[in-house]
Amino acid sequence: MIRGTFREMPGLSLHLNQAARLFGLRVATCQIVLDDLIAVGALRRAPDGQYISADRESTRLAQRDYLIDLRPKSRHRR
């Protein structure tokens, strides 16, 4: 259920207490589950302590790589 929730909501980021409340788990149990999901590569922990989908960063980087610069080119070269 937790893995599916993060997959369905790619922008989801939760602190431990928020995740425990959302998933109806005790904090200690939720910590174990989230750590296991990190271990299998489904989640990662952001520098601010929030749990996010492991695909979130790779998806953002992939999107950035395919962006096209549509700004008009300057006619004057310096």
PQR file with spaces between the fields and no chain letter, atoms N, CA, C, O and H, PARSE charges and radii, in Angstrom:
ATOM       1  N    MET     1       0.823   -1.183    0.000 -0.4000 1.5000
ATOM       2  CA   MET     1       0.000    0.000    0.000 -0.0000 2.0000
ATOM       3  C    MET     1       0.879    1.264    0.000  0.5500 1.7000
ATOM       4  O    MET     1       0.608    2.208   -0.742 -0.5500 1.4000
ATOM       5  N    ILE     2       1.905    1.278    0.813 -0.4000 1.5000
ATOM       6  CA   ILE     2       2.767    2.460    0.909 -0.0000 2.0000
ATOM       7  C    ILE     2       3.501    2.680   -0.407  0.5500 1.7000
ATOM       8  O    ILE     2       3.557    3.802   -0.910 -0.5500 1.4000
ATOM       9  H    ILE     2       2.125    0.511    1.416  0.4000 1.0000
ATOM      10  N    ARG     3       4.055    1.627   -0.958 -0.4000 1.5000
ATOM      11  CA   ARG     3       4.780    1.730   -2.223 -0.0000 2.0000
ATOM      12  C    ARG     3       3.846    2.226   -3.328  0.5500 1.7000
ATOM      13  O    ARG     3       4.224    3.081   -4.128 -0.5500 1.4000
ATOM      14  H    ARG     3       4.009    0.716   -0.549  0.4000 1.0000
ATOM      15  N    GLY     4       2.642    1.693   -3.368 -0.4000 1.5000
ATOM      16  CA   GLY     4       1.669    2.102   -4.369 -0.0000 2.0000
ATOM      17  C    GLY     4       1.272    3.554   -4.230  0.5500 1.7000
ATOM      18  O    GLY     4       1.076    4.242   -5.232 -0.5500 1.4000
ATOM      19  H    GLY     4       2.334    0.998   -2.718  0.4000 1.0000
ATOM      20  N    THR     5       1.151    4.031   -3.009 -0.4000 1.5000
ATOM      21  CA   THR     5       0.792    5.429   -2.772 -0.0000 2.0000
ATOM      22  C    THR     5       1.868    6.356   -3.313  0.5500 1.7000
ATOM      23  O    THR     5       1.555    7.352   -3.966 -0.5500 1.4000
ATOM      24  H    THR     5       1.310    3.473   -2.194  0.4000 1.0000
ATOM      25  N    PHE     6       3.133    6.043   -3.049 -0.4000 1.5000
ATOM      26  CA   PHE     6       4.223    6.878   -3.563 -0.0000 2.0000
ATOM      27  C    PHE     6       4.297    6.791   -5.083  0.5500 1.7000
ATOM      28  O    PHE     6       4.648    7.774   -5.736 -0.5500 1.4000
ATOM      29  H    PHE     6       3.388    5.235   -2.518  0.4000 1.0000
ATOM      30  N    ARG     7       3.976    5.642   -5.653 -0.4000 1.5000
ATOM      31  CA   ARG     7       4.004    5.465   -7.103 -0.0000 2.0000
ATOM      32  C    ARG     7       2.872    6.277   -7.751  0.5500 1.7000
ATOM      33  O    ARG     7       3.076    6.904   -8.791 -0.5500 1.4000
ATOM      34  H    ARG     7       3.692    4.844   -5.122  0.4000 1.0000
ATOM      35  N    GLU     8       1.694    6.265   -7.145 -0.4000 1.5000
ATOM      36  CA   GLU     8       0.544    6.975   -7.693 -0.0000 2.0000
ATOM      37  C    GLU     8       0.647    8.485   -7.521  0.5500 1.7000
ATOM      38  O    GLU     8       0.048    9.246   -8.281 -0.5500 1.4000
ATOM      39  H    GLU     8       1.528    5.756   -6.300  0.4000 1.0000
ATOM      40  N    MET     9       1.404    8.910   -6.528 -0.4000 1.5000
ATOM      41  CA   MET     9       1.550   10.338   -6.247 -0.0000 2.0000
ATOM      42  C    MET     9       3.034   10.692   -6.269  0.5500 1.7000
ATOM      43  O    MET     9       3.644   10.831   -5.210 -0.5500 1.4000
ATOM      44  H    MET     9       1.891    8.291   -5.910  0.4000 1.0000
ATOM      45  N    PRO    10       3.627   10.841   -7.455 -0.5600 1.5000
ATOM      46  CA   PRO    10       5.081   11.020   -7.564  0.2800 2.0000
ATOM      47  C    PRO    10       5.647   12.210   -6.812  0.5500 1.7000
ATOM      48  O    PRO    10       6.825   12.198   -6.455 -0.5500 1.4000
ATOM      49  N    GLY    11       4.854   13.228   -6.563 -0.4000 1.5000
ATOM      50  CA   GLY    11       5.345   14.398   -5.837 -0.0000 2.0000
ATOM      51  C    GLY    11       5.208   14.281   -4.334  0.5500 1.7000
ATOM      52  O    GLY    11       5.554   15.215   -3.611 -0.5500 1.4000
ATOM      53  H    GLY    11       3.897   13.237   -6.852  0.4000 1.0000
ATOM      54  N    LEU    12       4.710   13.153   -3.847 -0.4000 1.5000
ATOM      55  CA   LEU    12       4.475   12.971   -2.415 -0.0000 2.0000
ATOM      56  C    LEU    12       5.782   12.976   -1.636  0.5500 1.7000
ATOM      57  O    LEU    12       6.736   12.285   -1.995 -0.5500 1.4000
ATOM      58  H    LEU    12       4.429   12.395   -4.435  0.4000 1.0000
ATOM      59  N    SER    13       5.813   13.757   -0.574 -0.4000 1.5000
ATOM      60  CA   SER    13       6.971   13.763    0.326 -0.0000 2.0000
ATOM      61  C    SER    13       6.432   13.874    1.745  0.5500 1.7000
ATOM      62  O    SER    13       5.646   14.769    2.057 -0.5500 1.4000
ATOM      63  H    SER    13       5.038   14.318   -0.283  0.4000 1.0000
ATOM      64  N    LEU    14       6.857   12.966    2.586 -0.4000 1.5000
ATOM      65  CA   LEU    14       6.321   12.878    3.939 -0.0000 2.0000
ATOM      66  C    LEU    14       7.419   12.704    4.970  0.5500 1.7000
ATOM      67  O    LEU    14       8.389   11.980    4.745 -0.5500 1.4000
ATOM      68  H    LEU    14       7.495   12.239    2.333  0.4000 1.0000
ATOM      69  N    HIS    15       7.259   13.371    6.095 -0.4000 1.5000
ATOM      70  CA   HIS    15       8.096   13.083    7.252 -0.0000 2.0000
ATOM      71  C    HIS    15       7.547   11.829    7.914  0.5500 1.7000
ATOM      72  O    HIS    15       6.410   11.437    7.651 -0.5500 1.4000
ATOM      73  H    HIS    15       6.471   13.959    6.277  0.4000 1.0000
ATOM      74  N    LEU    16       8.329   11.206    8.754 -0.4000 1.5000
ATOM      75  CA   LEU    16       7.946    9.951    9.387 -0.0000 2.0000
ATOM      76  C    LEU    16       6.590   10.039   10.082  0.5500 1.7000
ATOM      77  O    LEU    16       5.744    9.168    9.883 -0.5500 1.4000
ATOM      78  H    LEU    16       9.253   11.524    8.967  0.4000 1.0000
ATOM      79  N    ASN    17       6.368   11.069   10.889 -0.4000 1.5000
ATOM      80  CA   ASN    17       5.091   11.196   11.607 -0.0000 2.0000
ATOM      81  C    ASN    17       3.913   11.336   10.656  0.5500 1.7000
ATOM      82  O    ASN    17       2.836   10.793   10.905 -0.5500 1.4000
ATOM      83  H    ASN    17       7.056   11.776   11.051  0.4000 1.0000
ATOM      84  N    GLN    18       4.119   12.064    9.570 -0.4000 1.5000
ATOM      85  CA   GLN    18       3.053   12.221    8.577 -0.0000 2.0000
ATOM      86  C    GLN    18       2.734   10.890    7.910  0.5500 1.7000
ATOM      87  O    GLN    18       1.568   10.539    7.724 -0.5500 1.4000
ATOM      88  H    GLN    18       4.993   12.505    9.368  0.4000 1.0000
ATOM      89  N    ALA    19       3.783   10.153    7.552 -0.4000 1.5000
ATOM      90  CA   ALA    19       3.586    8.856    6.901 -0.0000 2.0000
ATOM      91  C    ALA    19       2.860    7.888    7.830  0.5500 1.7000
ATOM      92  O    ALA    19       1.946    7.183    7.402 -0.5500 1.4000
ATOM      93  H    ALA    19       4.729   10.438    7.703  0.4000 1.0000
ATOM      94  N    ALA    20       3.260    7.852    9.082 -0.4000 1.5000
ATOM      95  CA   ALA    20       2.617    6.957   10.049 -0.0000 2.0000
ATOM      96  C    ALA    20       1.134    7.290   10.180  0.5500 1.7000
ATOM      97  O    ALA    20       0.288    6.396   10.227 -0.5500 1.4000
ATOM      98  H    ALA    20       4.002    8.425    9.429  0.4000 1.0000
ATOM      99  N    ARG    21       0.834    8.557   10.237 -0.4000 1.5000
ATOM     100  CA   ARG    21      -0.571    8.978   10.354 -0.0000 2.0000
ATOM     101  C    ARG    21      -1.349    8.639    9.080  0.5500 1.7000
ATOM     102  O    ARG    21      -2.468    8.132    9.155 -0.5500 1.4000
ATOM     103  H    ARG    21       1.521    9.283   10.199  0.4000 1.0000
ATOM     104  N    LEU    22      -0.765    8.915    7.919 -0.4000 1.5000
ATOM     105  CA   LEU    22      -1.430    8.653    6.642 -0.0000 2.0000
ATOM     106  C    LEU    22      -1.720    7.165    6.452  0.5500 1.7000
ATOM     107  O    LEU    22      -2.798    6.790    5.989 -0.5500 1.4000
ATOM     108  H    LEU    22       0.145    9.327    7.859  0.4000 1.0000
ATOM     109  N    PHE    23      -0.752    6.322    6.812 -0.4000 1.5000
ATOM     110  CA   PHE    23      -0.896    4.892    6.572 -0.0000 2.0000
ATOM     111  C    PHE    23      -1.477    4.136    7.765  0.5500 1.7000
ATOM     112  O    PHE    23      -1.640    2.917    7.706 -0.5500 1.4000
ATOM     113  H    PHE    23       0.123    6.626    7.189  0.4000 1.0000
ATOM     114  N    GLY    24      -1.786    4.845    8.838 -0.4000 1.5000
ATOM     115  CA   GLY    24      -2.415    4.218    9.995 -0.0000 2.0000
ATOM     116  C    GLY    24      -1.510    3.239   10.730  0.5500 1.7000
ATOM     117  O    GLY    24      -1.955    2.191   11.199 -0.5500 1.4000
ATOM     118  H    GLY    24      -1.654    5.835    8.886  0.4000 1.0000
ATOM     119  N    LEU    25      -0.223    3.600   10.825 -0.4000 1.5000
ATOM     120  CA   LEU    25       0.761    2.735   11.485 -0.0000 2.0000
ATOM     121  C    LEU    25       1.351    3.435   12.701  0.5500 1.7000
ATOM     122  O    LEU    25       1.346    4.662   12.798 -0.5500 1.4000
ATOM     123  H    LEU    25       0.139    4.451   10.444  0.4000 1.0000
ATOM     124  N    ARG    26       1.853    2.638   13.610 -0.4000 1.5000
ATOM     125  CA   ARG    26       2.641    3.214   14.703 -0.0000 2.0000
ATOM     126  C    ARG    26       3.935    3.736   14.096  0.5500 1.7000
ATOM     127  O    ARG    26       4.413    3.221   13.086 -0.5500 1.4000
ATOM     128  H    ARG    26       1.857    1.641   13.531  0.4000 1.0000
ATOM     129  N    VAL    27       4.490    4.753   14.719 -0.4000 1.5000
ATOM     130  CA   VAL    27       5.696    5.387   14.182 -0.0000 2.0000
ATOM     131  C    VAL    27       6.830    4.367   14.024  0.5500 1.7000
ATOM     132  O    VAL    27       7.511    4.358   12.998 -0.5500 1.4000
ATOM     133  H    VAL    27       4.101    5.172   15.540  0.4000 1.0000
ATOM     134  N    ALA    28       7.039    3.515   15.021 -0.4000 1.5000
ATOM     135  CA   ALA    28       8.124    2.531   14.959 -0.0000 2.0000
ATOM     136  C    ALA    28       7.916    1.541   13.808  0.5500 1.7000
ATOM     137  O    ALA    28       8.865    1.175   13.115 -0.5500 1.4000
ATOM     138  H    ALA    28       6.486    3.522   15.855  0.4000 1.0000
ATOM     139  N    THR    29       6.682    1.119   13.615 -0.4000 1.5000
ATOM     140  CA   THR    29       6.377    0.191   12.521 -0.0000 2.0000
ATOM     141  C    THR    29       6.576    0.866   11.170  0.5500 1.7000
ATOM     142  O    THR    29       7.142    0.278   10.248 -0.5500 1.4000
ATOM     143  H    THR    29       5.910    1.417   14.178  0.4000 1.0000
ATOM     144  N    CYS    30       6.109    2.098   11.062 -0.4000 1.5000
ATOM     145  CA   CYS    30       6.256    2.845    9.826 -0.0000 2.0000
ATOM     146  C    CYS    30       7.733    3.051    9.492  0.5500 1.7000
ATOM     147  O    CYS    30       8.124    2.954    8.329 -0.5500 1.4000
ATOM     148  H    CYS    30       5.649    2.575   11.810  0.4000 1.0000
ATOM     149  N    GLN    31       8.542    3.331   10.491 -0.4000 1.5000
ATOM     150  CA   GLN    31       9.984    3.517   10.283 -0.0000 2.0000
ATOM     151  C    GLN    31      10.607    2.267    9.669  0.5500 1.7000
ATOM     152  O    GLN    31      11.412    2.361    8.742 -0.5500 1.4000
ATOM     153  H    GLN    31       8.224    3.409   11.436  0.4000 1.0000
ATOM     154  N    ILE    32      10.236    1.104   10.182 -0.4000 1.5000
ATOM     155  CA   ILE    32      10.769   -0.165    9.665 -0.0000 2.0000
ATOM     156  C    ILE    32      10.364   -0.356    8.205  0.5500 1.7000
ATOM     157  O    ILE    32      11.188   -0.723    7.367 -0.5500 1.4000
ATOM     158  H    ILE    32       9.582    1.027   10.935  0.4000 1.0000
ATOM     159  N    VAL    33       9.098   -0.107    7.910 -0.4000 1.5000
ATOM     160  CA   VAL    33       8.600   -0.288    6.543 -0.0000 2.0000
ATOM     161  C    VAL    33       9.284    0.686    5.589  0.5500 1.7000
ATOM     162  O    VAL    33       9.721    0.285    4.510 -0.5500 1.4000
ATOM     163  H    VAL    33       8.428    0.190    8.590  0.4000 1.0000
ATOM     164  N    LEU    34       9.382    1.954    5.968 -0.4000 1.5000
ATOM     165  CA   LEU    34      10.026    2.944    5.111 -0.0000 2.0000
ATOM     166  C    LEU    34      11.501    2.621    4.902  0.5500 1.7000
ATOM     167  O    LEU    34      12.014    2.780    3.795 -0.5500 1.4000
ATOM     168  H    LEU    34       9.027    2.280    6.844  0.4000 1.0000
ATOM     169  N    ASP    35      12.186    2.173    5.942 -0.4000 1.5000
ATOM     170  CA   ASP    35      13.597    1.776    5.802 -0.0000 2.0000
ATOM     171  C    ASP    35      13.739    0.604    4.849  0.5500 1.7000
ATOM     172  O    ASP    35      14.685    0.554    4.063 -0.5500 1.4000
ATOM     173  H    ASP    35      11.770    2.045    6.842  0.4000 1.0000
ATOM     174  N    ASP    36      12.807   -0.342    4.910 -0.4000 1.5000
ATOM     175  CA   ASP    36      12.832   -1.479    3.981 -0.0000 2.0000
ATOM     176  C    ASP    36      12.605   -1.012    2.546  0.5500 1.7000
ATOM     177  O    ASP    36      13.242   -1.519    1.622 -0.5500 1.4000
ATOM     178  H    ASP    36      12.039   -0.302    5.548  0.4000 1.0000
ATOM     179  N    LEU    37      11.708   -0.058    2.353 -0.4000 1.5000
ATOM     180  CA   LEU    37      11.464    0.462    1.009 -0.0000 2.0000
ATOM     181  C    LEU    37      12.667    1.234    0.470  0.5500 1.7000
ATOM     182  O    LEU    37      12.913    1.247   -0.736 -0.5500 1.4000
ATOM     183  H    LEU    37      11.191    0.354    3.103  0.4000 1.0000
ATOM     184  N    ILE    38      13.403    1.867    1.356 -0.4000 1.5000
ATOM     185  CA   ILE    38      14.653    2.510    0.946 -0.0000 2.0000
ATOM     186  C    ILE    38      15.664    1.440    0.546  0.5500 1.7000
ATOM     187  O    ILE    38      16.354    1.581   -0.464 -0.5500 1.4000
ATOM     188  H    ILE    38      13.203    1.856    2.336  0.4000 1.0000
ATOM     189  N    ALA    39      15.753    0.380    1.329 -0.4000 1.5000
ATOM     190  CA   ALA    39      16.714   -0.694    1.066 -0.0000 2.0000
ATOM     191  C    ALA    39      16.479   -1.370   -0.291  0.5500 1.7000
ATOM     192  O    ALA    39      17.432   -1.785   -0.951 -0.5500 1.4000
ATOM     193  H    ALA    39      15.193    0.265    2.149  0.4000 1.0000
ATOM     194  N    VAL    40      15.222   -1.479   -0.701 -0.4000 1.5000
ATOM     195  CA   VAL    40      14.939   -2.122   -1.992 -0.0000 2.0000
ATOM     196  C    VAL    40      14.920   -1.117   -3.143  0.5500 1.7000
ATOM     197  O    VAL    40      14.699   -1.493   -4.294 -0.5500 1.4000
ATOM     198  H    VAL    40      14.448   -1.142   -0.164  0.4000 1.0000
ATOM     199  N    GLY    41      15.151    0.164   -2.831 -0.4000 1.5000
ATOM     200  CA   GLY    41      15.260    1.181   -3.872 -0.0000 2.0000
ATOM     201  C    GLY    41      13.952    1.818   -4.301  0.5500 1.7000
ATOM     202  O    GLY    41      13.921    2.528   -5.306 -0.5500 1.4000
ATOM     203  H    GLY    41      15.330    0.469   -1.896  0.4000 1.0000
ATOM     204  N    ALA    42      12.873    1.585   -3.570 -0.4000 1.5000
ATOM     205  CA   ALA    42      11.586    2.171   -3.933 -0.0000 2.0000
ATOM     206  C    ALA    42      11.453    3.606   -3.437  0.5500 1.7000
ATOM     207  O    ALA    42      10.809    4.433   -4.083 -0.5500 1.4000
ATOM     208  H    ALA    42      12.898    1.008   -2.754  0.4000 1.0000
ATOM     209  N    LEU    43      12.058    3.901   -2.297 -0.4000 1.5000
ATOM     210  CA   LEU    43      12.015    5.240   -1.714 -0.0000 2.0000
ATOM     211  C    LEU    43      13.429    5.719   -1.443  0.5500 1.7000
ATOM     212  O    LEU    43      14.386    4.945   -1.453 -0.5500 1.4000
ATOM     213  H    LEU    43      12.580    3.229   -1.772  0.4000 1.0000
ATOM     214  N    ARG    44      13.533    7.009   -1.204 -0.4000 1.5000
ATOM     215  CA   ARG    44      14.789    7.564   -0.704 -0.0000 2.0000
ATOM     216  C    ARG    44      14.429    8.645    0.297  0.5500 1.7000
ATOM     217  O    ARG    44      13.287    9.102    0.361 -0.5500 1.4000
ATOM     218  H    ARG    44      12.755    7.638   -1.196  0.4000 1.0000
ATOM     219  N    ARG    45      15.413    9.040    1.070 -0.4000 1.5000
ATOM     220  CA   ARG    45      15.182   10.053    2.089 -0.0000 2.0000
ATOM     221  C    ARG    45      15.870   11.335    1.656  0.5500 1.7000
ATOM     222  O    ARG    45      17.076   11.359    1.413 -0.5500 1.4000
ATOM     223  H    ARG    45      16.340    8.669    1.018  0.4000 1.0000
ATOM     224  N    ALA    46      15.087   12.395    1.565 -0.4000 1.5000
ATOM     225  CA   ALA    46      15.612   13.696    1.154 -0.0000 2.0000
ATOM     226  C    ALA    46      16.464   14.282    2.282  0.5500 1.7000
ATOM     227  O    ALA    46      16.346   13.857    3.432 -0.5500 1.4000
ATOM     228  H    ALA    46      14.107   12.375    1.762  0.4000 1.0000
ATOM     229  N    PRO    47      17.312   15.244    1.963 -0.5600 1.5000
ATOM     230  CA   PRO    47      18.156   15.860    2.991  0.2800 2.0000
ATOM     231  C    PRO    47      17.373   16.442    4.164  0.5500 1.7000
ATOM     232  O    PRO    47      17.897   16.524    5.275 -0.5500 1.4000
ATOM     233  N    ASP    48      16.124   16.846    3.929 -0.4000 1.5000
ATOM     234  CA   ASP    48      15.320   17.405    5.021 -0.0000 2.0000
ATOM     235  C    ASP    48      14.587   16.325    5.819  0.5500 1.7000
ATOM     236  O    ASP    48      13.779   16.637    6.694 -0.5500 1.4000
ATOM     237  H    ASP    48      15.699   16.780    3.027  0.4000 1.0000
ATOM     238  N    GLY    49      14.871   15.052    5.515 -0.4000 1.5000
ATOM     239  CA   GLY    49      14.289   13.952    6.273 -0.0000 2.0000
ATOM     240  C    GLY    49      12.998   13.400    5.707  0.5500 1.7000
ATOM     241  O    GLY    49      12.475   12.412    6.222 -0.5500 1.4000
ATOM     242  H    GLY    49      15.528   14.799    4.804  0.4000 1.0000
ATOM     243  N    GLN    50      12.478   14.008    4.668 -0.4000 1.5000
ATOM     244  CA   GLN    50      11.231   13.518    4.089 -0.0000 2.0000
ATOM     245  C    GLN    50      11.488   12.296    3.211  0.5500 1.7000
ATOM     246  O    GLN    50      12.537   12.163    2.580 -0.5500 1.4000
ATOM     247  H    GLN    50      12.903   14.810    4.249  0.4000 1.0000
ATOM     248  N    TYR    51      10.511   11.428    3.195 -0.4000 1.5000
ATOM     249  CA   TYR    51      10.562   10.243    2.351 -0.0000 2.0000
ATOM     250  C    TYR    51       9.905   10.574    1.024  0.5500 1.7000
ATOM     251  O    TYR    51       8.793   11.101    0.983 -0.5500 1.4000
ATOM     252  H    TYR    51       9.660   11.536    3.708  0.4000 1.0000
ATOM     253  N    ILE    52      10.605   10.259   -0.065 -0.4000 1.5000
ATOM     254  CA   ILE    52      10.092   10.529   -1.406 -0.0000 2.0000
ATOM     255  C    ILE    52      10.352    9.313   -2.284  0.5500 1.7000
ATOM     256  O    ILE    52      11.162    8.447   -1.955 -0.5500 1.4000
ATOM     257  H    ILE    52      11.508    9.830   -0.031  0.4000 1.0000
ATOM     258  N    SER    53       9.655    9.271   -3.392 -0.4000 1.5000
ATOM     259  CA   SER    53       9.851    8.180   -4.337 -0.0000 2.0000
ATOM     260  C    SER    53      11.278    8.226   -4.877  0.5500 1.7000
ATOM     261  O    SER    53      11.798    9.303   -5.168 -0.5500 1.4000
ATOM     262  H    SER    53       8.997    9.975   -3.659  0.4000 1.0000
ATOM     263  N    ALA    54      11.902    7.080   -5.008 -0.4000 1.5000
ATOM     264  CA   ALA    54      13.258    7.037   -5.561 -0.0000 2.0000
ATOM     265  C    ALA    54      13.242    7.445   -7.023  0.5500 1.7000
ATOM     266  O    ALA    54      14.253    7.912   -7.546 -0.5500 1.4000
ATOM     267  H    ALA    54      11.480    6.205   -4.772  0.4000 1.0000
ATOM     268  N    ASP    55      12.113    7.276   -7.686 -0.4000 1.5000
ATOM     269  CA   ASP    55      11.993    7.653   -9.091 -0.0000 2.0000
ATOM     270  C    ASP    55      11.832    9.145   -9.279  0.5500 1.7000
ATOM     271  O    ASP    55      12.019    9.655  -10.384 -0.5500 1.4000
ATOM     272  H    ASP    55      11.291    6.897   -7.260  0.4000 1.0000
ATOM     273  N    ARG    56      11.490    9.848   -8.222 -0.4000 1.5000
ATOM     274  CA   ARG    56      11.198   11.283   -8.337 -0.0000 2.0000
ATOM     275  C    ARG    56      12.390   12.063   -8.883  0.5500 1.7000
ATOM     276  O    ARG    56      12.228   12.860   -9.807 -0.5500 1.4000
ATOM     277  H    ARG    56      11.338    9.433   -7.325  0.4000 1.0000
ATOM     278  N    GLU    57      13.556   11.853   -8.343 -0.4000 1.5000
ATOM     279  CA   GLU    57      14.739   12.581   -8.793 -0.0000 2.0000
ATOM     280  C    GLU    57      15.136   12.163  -10.199  0.5500 1.7000
ATOM     281  O    GLU    57      15.467   13.012  -11.026 -0.5500 1.4000
ATOM     282  H    GLU    57      13.687   11.206   -7.592  0.4000 1.0000
ATOM     283  N    SER    58      15.106   10.874  -10.478 -0.4000 1.5000
ATOM     284  CA   SER    58      15.490   10.428  -11.814 -0.0000 2.0000
ATOM     285  C    SER    58      14.493   10.917  -12.856  0.5500 1.7000
ATOM     286  O    SER    58      14.883   11.221  -13.983 -0.5500 1.4000
ATOM     287  H    SER    58      14.837   10.184   -9.806  0.4000 1.0000
ATOM     288  N    THR    59      13.213   10.997  -12.500 -0.4000 1.5000
ATOM     289  CA   THR    59      12.203   11.517  -13.415 -0.0000 2.0000
ATOM     290  C    THR    59      12.443   12.994  -13.670  0.5500 1.7000
ATOM     291  O    THR    59      12.352   13.447  -14.811 -0.5500 1.4000
ATOM     292  H    THR    59      12.896   10.750  -11.585  0.4000 1.0000
ATOM     293  N    ARG    60      12.748   13.751  -12.624 -0.4000 1.5000
ATOM     294  CA   ARG    60      12.998   15.179  -12.780 -0.0000 2.0000
ATOM     295  C    ARG    60      14.222   15.421  -13.652  0.5500 1.7000
ATOM     296  O    ARG    60      14.209   16.311  -14.503 -0.5500 1.4000
ATOM     297  H    ARG    60      12.822   13.383  -11.697  0.4000 1.0000
ATOM     298  N    LEU    61      15.272   14.645  -13.451 -0.4000 1.5000
ATOM     299  CA   LEU    61      16.482   14.809  -14.255 -0.0000 2.0000
ATOM     300  C    LEU    61      16.236   14.425  -15.706  0.5500 1.7000
ATOM     301  O    LEU    61      16.737   15.086  -16.615 -0.5500 1.4000
ATOM     302  H    LEU    61      15.283   13.922  -12.759  0.4000 1.0000
ATOM     303  N    ALA    62      15.476   13.372  -15.928 -0.4000 1.5000
ATOM     304  CA   ALA    62      15.170   12.956  -17.292 -0.0000 2.0000
ATOM     305  C    ALA    62      14.360   14.033  -18.007  0.5500 1.7000
ATOM     306  O    ALA    62      14.608   14.318  -19.179 -0.5500 1.4000
ATOM     307  H    ALA    62      15.069   12.835  -15.189  0.4000 1.0000
ATOM     308  N    GLN    63      13.401   14.629  -17.315 -0.4000 1.5000
ATOM     309  CA   GLN    63      12.611   15.688  -17.923 -0.0000 2.0000
ATOM     310  C    GLN    63      13.495   16.875  -18.253  0.5500 1.7000
ATOM     311  O    GLN    63      13.328   17.490  -19.307 -0.5500 1.4000
ATOM     312  H    GLN    63      13.200   14.398  -16.363  0.4000 1.0000
ATOM     313  N    ARG    64      14.414   17.206  -17.393 -0.4000 1.5000
ATOM     314  CA   ARG    64      15.307   18.335  -17.631 -0.0000 2.0000
ATOM     315  C    ARG    64      16.177   18.083  -18.861  0.5500 1.7000
ATOM     316  O    ARG    64      16.443   19.010  -19.625 -0.5500 1.4000
ATOM     317  H    ARG    64      14.550   16.707  -16.537  0.4000 1.0000
ATOM     318  N    ASP    65      16.622   16.850  -19.061 -0.4000 1.5000
ATOM     319  CA   ASP    65      17.481   16.517  -20.187 -0.0000 2.0000
ATOM     320  C    ASP    65      16.773   16.679  -21.526  0.5500 1.7000
ATOM     321  O    ASP    65      17.426   16.869  -22.552 -0.5500 1.4000
ATOM     322  H    ASP    65      16.406   16.096  -18.440  0.4000 1.0000
ATOM     323  N    TYR    66      15.453   16.606  -21.528 -0.4000 1.5000
ATOM     324  CA   TYR    66      14.703   16.686  -22.776 -0.0000 2.0000
ATOM     325  C    TYR    66      14.065   18.058  -23.009  0.5500 1.7000
ATOM     326  O    TYR    66      13.329   18.243  -23.978 -0.5500 1.4000
ATOM     327  H    TYR    66      14.922   16.451  -20.695  0.4000 1.0000
ATOM     328  N    LEU    67      14.342   19.004  -22.135 -0.4000 1.5000
ATOM     329  CA   LEU    67      13.808   20.340  -22.332 -0.0000 2.0000
ATOM     330  C    LEU    67      14.498   21.006  -23.516  0.5500 1.7000
ATOM     331  O    LEU    67      15.700   20.842  -23.726 -0.5500 1.4000
ATOM     332  H    LEU    67      14.940   18.853  -21.348  0.4000 1.0000
ATOM     333  N    ILE    68      13.735   21.740  -24.264 -0.4000 1.5000
ATOM     334  CA   ILE    68      14.273   22.456  -25.413 -0.0000 2.0000
ATOM     335  C    ILE    68      14.259   23.943  -25.071  0.5500 1.7000
ATOM     336  O    ILE    68      13.267   24.463  -24.561 -0.5500 1.4000
ATOM     337  H    ILE    68      12.759   21.873  -24.093  0.4000 1.0000
ATOM     338  N    ASP    69      15.333   24.598  -25.349 -0.4000 1.5000
ATOM     339  CA   ASP    69      15.415   26.033  -25.098 -0.0000 2.0000
ATOM     340  C    ASP    69      14.692   26.765  -26.223  0.5500 1.7000
ATOM     341  O    ASP    69      15.163   26.790  -27.360 -0.5500 1.4000
ATOM     342  H    ASP    69      16.139   24.175  -25.764  0.4000 1.0000
ATOM     343  N    LEU    70      13.537   27.363  -25.898 -0.4000 1.5000
ATOM     344  CA   LEU    70      12.736   28.064  -26.895 -0.0000 2.0000
ATOM     345  C    LEU    70      12.939   29.573  -26.860  0.5500 1.7000
ATOM     346  O    LEU    70      12.242   30.317  -27.551 -0.5500 1.4000
ATOM     347  H    LEU    70      13.154   27.342  -24.975  0.4000 1.0000
ATOM     348  N    ARG    71      13.882   30.013  -26.066 -0.4000 1.5000
ATOM     349  CA   ARG    71      14.147   31.452  -26.009 -0.0000 2.0000
ATOM     350  C    ARG    71      14.734   31.916  -27.338  0.5500 1.7000
ATOM     351  O    ARG    71      15.522   31.201  -27.957 -0.5500 1.4000
ATOM     352  H    ARG    71      14.448   29.409  -25.505  0.4000 1.0000
ATOM     353  N    PRO    72      14.347   33.118  -27.775 -0.5600 1.5000
ATOM     354  CA   PRO    72      14.911   33.620  -29.034  0.2800 2.0000
ATOM     355  C    PRO    72      16.416   33.833  -28.884  0.5500 1.7000
ATOM     356  O    PRO    72      16.902   34.307  -27.857 -0.5500 1.4000
ATOM     357  N    LYS    73      17.107   33.478  -29.906 -0.4000 1.5000
ATOM     358  CA   LYS    73      18.561   33.663  -29.909 -0.0000 2.0000
ATOM     359  C    LYS    73      18.888   35.128  -30.167  0.5500 1.7000
ATOM     360  O    LYS    73      18.240   35.784  -30.983 -0.5500 1.4000
ATOM     361  H    LYS    73      16.713   33.093  -30.740  0.4000 1.0000
ATOM     362  N    SER    74      19.876   35.624  -29.479 -0.4000 1.5000
ATOM     363  CA   SER    74      20.303   37.005  -29.675 -0.0000 2.0000
ATOM     364  C    SER    74      20.929   37.148  -31.062  0.5500 1.7000
ATOM     365  O    SER    74      21.701   36.293  -31.496 -0.5500 1.4000
ATOM     366  H    SER    74      20.402   35.091  -28.816  0.4000 1.0000
ATOM     367  N    ARG    75      20.589   38.226  -31.741 -0.4000 1.5000
ATOM     368  CA   ARG    75      21.144   38.462  -33.072 -0.0000 2.0000
ATOM     369  C    ARG    75      22.510   39.126  -32.975  0.5500 1.7000
ATOM     370  O    ARG    75      23.285   39.135  -33.931 -0.5500 1.4000
ATOM     371  H    ARG    75      19.961   38.920  -31.388  0.4000 1.0000
ATOM     372  N    HIS    76      22.784   39.677  -31.810 -0.4000 1.5000
ATOM     373  CA   HIS    76      24.057   40.383  -31.626 -0.0000 2.0000
ATOM     374  C    HIS    76      25.008   39.496  -30.842  0.5500 1.7000
ATOM     375  O    HIS    76      24.719   39.080  -29.719 -0.5500 1.4000
ATOM     376  H    HIS    76      22.154   39.670  -31.034  0.4000 1.0000
ATOM     377  N    ARG    77      26.119   39.224  -31.444 -0.4000 1.5000
ATOM     378  CA   ARG    77      27.127   38.439  -30.740 -0.0000 2.0000
ATOM     379  C    ARG    77      28.159   39.388  -30.171  0.5500 1.7000
ATOM     380  O    ARG    77      28.563   40.356  -30.814 -0.5500 1.4000
ATOM     381  H    ARG    77      26.354   39.562  -32.355  0.4000 1.0000
ATOM     382  N    ARG    78      28.569   39.094  -28.971 -0.4000 1.5000
ATOM     383  CA   ARG    78      29.580   39.959  -28.342 -0.0000 2.0000
ATOM     384  C    ARG    78      30.884   39.263  -28.273  0.5500 1.7000
ATOM     385  O    ARG    78      31.859   39.826  -27.777 -0.5500 1.4000
ATOM     386  H    ARG    78      28.241   38.307  -28.449  0.4000 1.0000
